[in-house]
Amino acid sequence: MRSINKVIIIGNLTRDPEMRQTPNGQSVTTFGVATNRQWVTKGNDKKASTEFHECVAWAHLAEICANYIRKGNLVYVEGYLKTRSWDSPEGIKKFKTEIVVQDLVILEKRKTGEGEYIPSEEEVATGTHYESSYEPSDEETQSIPNNNDIDKDLGL
């Protein structure tokens, strides 16, 4: 039987990307994306909710994310879900589900500062598009350094 593991989200970065290196020297960048949902109840009340997604990009795409996107940017992210686990210093088994980014499109023109990337008019019109064909091994995904501040914020 076939199965599929595919995620597509459009949202805003909740923090600047953070790039690190795995023990074997592979680049890995993590960042958060928030998506919003709005609806109207039967009683005509407007409701809204926000979901927060942890994203991880590898190899060349990790370097692009670290250099070209910032907190607040609107991005299209495509990838798949990956859950990893580790033991905390207290001996508690922890789990984190992340979107492994395979495709990223910057959907808005960024405000530029000194030395920052300035997309061309064509890139802005079509969205700046980056893809990765790199697939991390299970060993590599288990070696991603954890950002404990984010874990605390999420109650993990």
Residue, then its C-alpha position, 0 to 999 in steps of 0.5 A: m500500500r502506498s503512503i505519503n508524507k508531504v507538508i506544504i505551508i505558507g507562513n511567517l518566520t517566527r525567529d531568525p534562522e540558526m545555522r549549525q554544523t553536525p559532528n560530520g560537518q554538514s550544515v543544518t539550519t533551523f527556524g520556526v514558521a507560524t501559520n494562521r487560520q480564521w473561520v466564522t462560527k454559526g453564531n457569526d463570531k470570528k475565530a482565529s488560531t495560530e500553529f507554530h511549525e519547526c523547520v530544518a533545512w540541510a546542506h546548501l539549502a541550510e546555508i541559503c536559509a541562514n543567509y536570505i530569510r529573517k524573522g517576519n518573512l513570508v515563505y512557502v515551505e515544502g517538505y516532509l515530517k520527521t520525528r526525532s528523539w533524544d534523552s534529556p540530561e535528566g534521563i527523560k525521553k524527548f520527541k520533536t516533530e519537524i518539517v524537513v525542508q525540501d523546497l523554499v520560496i521567499l514570497e515577499k521582497r525583503k527590506t535590505g540592509e548593508g550586505e544583504y541579498i536583494p532579489s531581482e524584480e523577476e525573483v520578487a514577481t515569481g517568488t525566490h525559489y530554492e530547492s534541495s535534493y539532499e536527504p539527511s540520514d537518520e544518524e544525521t537527524q539525530s545529531i541536530p543540536n537542540n535549542n533548549d530555549i525553544d523547547k522550554d517555550l514550547g513546554l518540552 
